[in-house]
Amino acid sequence: MSAPPRRIVVVGGGAAGFFAAITCAASAPGSEITIFEKGPQFLSKVRISGGGRCNVTHSCFDARELTKRFPRGERALIAPFHRFQASDTVAWFESRGVKLKTEEDGRLFPTTNSSQTIIDCLLGEARAARVKLLLNRGVEHAVRSGNEFELTLSNGEKLTCDRLLLAIGGCRTPALGQLAVSLGHTLESPVPSLFTFHIETDWLRALAGVSLESVEISVPGTGLRERHALLMTHWGLSGPAILRLSAWGARELHERDYRFTLHVNWLPHLNAENLAITLQSFRNSHPAKLVVNTPMNPLSTRLWEALVLASGIARDTRWSAMSRAEQHSLIGQLLRSEFQVTGKSLNKDEFVTCGGVRLKEVNFKTMESRICPGLYFAGEVLDIDGITGGFNFLAAWTTGWIAGHAMTTE
Ligand SMILES: Cc1cc2nc3c(=O)[nH]c(=O)nc-3n(C[C@H](O)[C@H](O)[C@H](O)COP(=O)(O)OP(=O)(O)OC[C@H]3O[C@@H](n4cnc5c(N)ncnc54)[C@H](O)[C@@H]3O)c2cc1C
């Protein structure tokens, strides 16, 4: 007599849960796989991701290099990325008819520019593999009993299963991670990652919409430093440099209650000495021109004007009349503008939770719990988060894929 089919329950119908369920069904077609989703929709974050376009992954195809994009999880992801990484994700989707395109900054999106393409693919694959898909069914309690798990759903229904995967997403509050805790796990406390900075400086806010390709920002007294593009907004600063710094500093900045000093170097390719030489050449070549009207590349006229005025140089000052002290002040402003950050806003295009299930409690060869046999984890529920660029989905695909395989074989 053949063994009864293995009953596998996936809690959470997001990117990680779907990838795990589909992988599981492909590697053991006889298994009985069910996804329970507490909300009214599957893959709701995929839908809103990347501004509705879904930044599926990144074009960095080197496993070790990829891990460097994870403020939390870098070491744990080395071995998993050697088994399933960004290039495998591209191949996975392309072999299922989803073409991806790479943008200049390395982010990959479906060529349709619509996250619906990714949703259709995942839903189609899951249905074809006969994965049972149940909406509005939260898993409220899970208890390990003998070799199985006893589950209680939000509608009061009870059931048992042999393998249990928690793919419940970021535990923004400890209550959301209660299932993992009740099965013996520890949660690293949750704090937001990928946010923008509130700065009340009027002249900066007046520049909303201005962006720069490469600036260097840093937080004095910490090791936090980033060189990347910057965007000025109505509430302060945003753009890749800010989002990356917020990810690396998620805990430290939370501890400071998002109140800290930020330095911005607008011309990171120059030092004070060669900047002084450049200013001298301006002074020599157009002595009669107003300083505010002669911007230095690559700064826009509006930004240059604001920086000149912020350094205390009067609007009617000509290059020939600029004093040594004024020049010194301008160099200081260009290389180290100082702002007081007074708060944060979540970035609308992508945000994640820093924190989650403690990594040393999970075996990354299988994604199985080291504490509770038969229990697996995938996706943002883990204490793993990446910078922007498709890395957060990548972690969900990879850990989902590994858990999906292991749940049928282990
Ligand atoms: C606005 C926004 C845009 C983003 N854009 C990108 C992007 O373009 N690229 C990128 O790489 N990352 C992006 N991210 C991050 C990315 O969406 C997440 O990292 C990813 O969705 C994590 O997948 P997951 O399956 O682990 O969790 P989720 O997608 O959060 O899915 C978890 C699911 O579990 C369900 N659930 C929770 N508890 C239970 C329970 N007890 N019972 C049943 N179901 C439960 C939840 O309702 C949810 O549907 C974005 C995030 C946001 C918020």
Ligand as a Chemical Component Dictionary entry (heavy atoms), coordinates in Angstrom:
data_LIG
# 
_chem_comp.id                   LIG 
_chem_comp.type                 NON-POLYMER 
_chem_comp.pdbx_formal_charge   0 
_chem_comp.three_letter_code    LIG 
# 
loop_
_chem_comp_atom.comp_id 
_chem_comp_atom.atom_id 
_chem_comp_atom.alt_atom_id 
_chem_comp_atom.type_symbol 
_chem_comp_atom.charge 
_chem_comp_atom.model_Cartn_x 
_chem_comp_atom.model_Cartn_y 
_chem_comp_atom.model_Cartn_z 
_chem_comp_atom.pdbx_ordinal 
LIG C1  C1  C 0 4.408  49.255 -1.349 1  
LIG C2  C2  C 0 5.439  48.163 -1.438 2  
LIG C3  C3  C 0 6.127  47.967 -2.632 3  
LIG C4  C4  C 0 7.112  46.981 -2.731 4  
LIG N1  N1  N 0 7.782  46.821 -3.919 5  
LIG C5  C5  C 0 8.764  45.895 -4.001 6  
LIG C6  C6  C 0 9.450  45.669 -5.225 7  
LIG O1  O1  O 0 9.114  46.260 -6.271 8  
LIG N2  N2  N 0 10.472 44.757 -5.229 9  
LIG C7  C7  C 0 10.835 44.049 -4.112 10 
LIG O2  O2  O 0 11.761 43.245 -4.175 11 
LIG N3  N3  N 0 10.163 44.196 -2.957 12 
LIG C8  C8  C 0 9.123  45.084 -2.885 13 
LIG N4  N4  N 0 8.455  45.228 -1.708 14 
LIG C9  C9  C 0 8.745  44.318 -0.607 15 
LIG C10 C10 C 0 8.032  42.985 -0.909 16 
LIG O3  O3  O 0 6.685  43.263 -1.277 17 
LIG C11 C11 C 0 8.043  42.043 0.295  18 
LIG O4  O4  O 0 9.356  41.896 0.755  19 
LIG C12 C12 C 0 7.460  40.688 -0.128 20 
LIG O5  O5  O 0 6.103  40.864 -0.512 21 
LIG C13 C13 C 0 7.545  39.663 0.981  22 
LIG O6  O6  O 0 6.851  38.516 0.561  23 
LIG P1  P1  P 0 6.215  37.527 1.634  24 
LIG O7  O7  O 0 5.497  36.489 0.850  25 
LIG O8  O8  O 0 7.238  37.124 2.600  26 
LIG O9  O9  O 0 5.173  38.416 2.441  27 
LIG P2  P2  P 0 3.836  39.134 1.965  28 
LIG O10 O10 O 0 3.885  39.502 0.543  29 
LIG O11 O11 O 0 3.596  40.201 2.964  30 
LIG O12 O12 O 0 2.744  37.994 2.119  31 
LIG C14 C14 C 0 2.380  37.460 3.367  32 
LIG C15 C15 C 0 0.914  37.080 3.321  33 
LIG O13 O13 O 0 0.602  36.335 4.502  34 
LIG C16 C16 C 0 -0.694 36.670 4.922  35 
LIG N5  N5  N 0 -0.827 36.288 6.333  36 
LIG C17 C17 C 0 -0.199 36.845 7.396  37 
LIG N6  N6  N 0 -0.534 36.185 8.523  38 
LIG C18 C18 C 0 -1.384 35.202 8.170  39 
LIG C19 C19 C 0 -2.084 34.193 8.889  40 
LIG N7  N7  N 0 -1.954 34.066 10.215 41 
LIG N8  N8  N 0 -2.885 33.339 8.205  42 
LIG C20 C20 C 0 -3.012 33.452 6.853  43 
LIG N9  N9  N 0 -2.387 34.402 6.117  44 
LIG C21 C21 C 0 -1.570 35.253 6.771  45 
LIG C22 C22 C 0 -0.757 38.171 4.655  46 
LIG O14 O14 O 0 -2.107 38.612 4.572  47 
LIG C23 C23 C 0 -0.012 38.277 3.320  48 
LIG O15 O15 O 0 -0.885 38.167 2.217  49 
LIG C24 C24 C 0 7.426  46.184 -1.593 50 
LIG C25 C25 C 0 6.724  46.367 -0.405 51 
LIG C26 C26 C 0 5.745  47.330 -0.325 52 
LIG C27 C27 C 0 4.989  47.505 0.967  53 
# 
loop_
_chem_comp_bond.comp_id 
_chem_comp_bond.atom_id_1 
_chem_comp_bond.atom_id_2 
_chem_comp_bond.value_order 
_chem_comp_bond.pdbx_ordinal 
LIG C1  C2  SING 1  
LIG C2  C3  SING 2  
LIG C2  C26 DOUB 3  
LIG C3  C4  DOUB 4  
LIG C4  N1  SING 5  
LIG C4  C24 SING 6  
LIG N1  C5  DOUB 7  
LIG C5  C6  SING 8  
LIG C5  C8  SING 9  
LIG C6  O1  DOUB 10 
LIG C6  N2  SING 11 
LIG N2  C7  SING 12 
LIG C7  O2  DOUB 13 
LIG C7  N3  SING 14 
LIG N3  C8  DOUB 15 
LIG C8  N4  SING 16 
LIG N4  C9  SING 17 
LIG N4  C24 SING 18 
LIG C9  C10 SING 19 
LIG C10 O3  SING 20 
LIG C10 C11 SING 21 
LIG C11 O4  SING 22 
LIG C11 C12 SING 23 
LIG C12 O5  SING 24 
LIG C12 C13 SING 25 
LIG C13 O6  SING 26 
LIG O6  P1  SING 27 
LIG P1  O7  DOUB 28 
LIG P1  O8  SING 29 
LIG P1  O9  SING 30 
LIG O9  P2  SING 31 
LIG P2  O10 DOUB 32 
LIG P2  O11 SING 33 
LIG P2  O12 SING 34 
LIG O12 C14 SING 35 
LIG C14 C15 SING 36 
LIG C15 O13 SING 37 
LIG C15 C23 SING 38 
LIG O13 C16 SING 39 
LIG C16 N5  SING 40 
LIG C16 C22 SING 41 
LIG N5  C17 SING 42 
LIG N5  C21 SING 43 
LIG C17 N6  DOUB 44 
LIG N6  C18 SING 45 
LIG C18 C19 SING 46 
LIG C18 C21 DOUB 47 
LIG C19 N7  SING 48 
LIG C19 N8  DOUB 49 
LIG N8  C20 SING 50 
LIG C20 N9  DOUB 51 
LIG N9  C21 SING 52 
LIG C22 O14 SING 53 
LIG C22 C23 SING 54 
LIG C23 O15 SING 55 
LIG C24 C25 DOUB 56 
LIG C25 C26 SING 57 
LIG C26 C27 SING 58 
# 
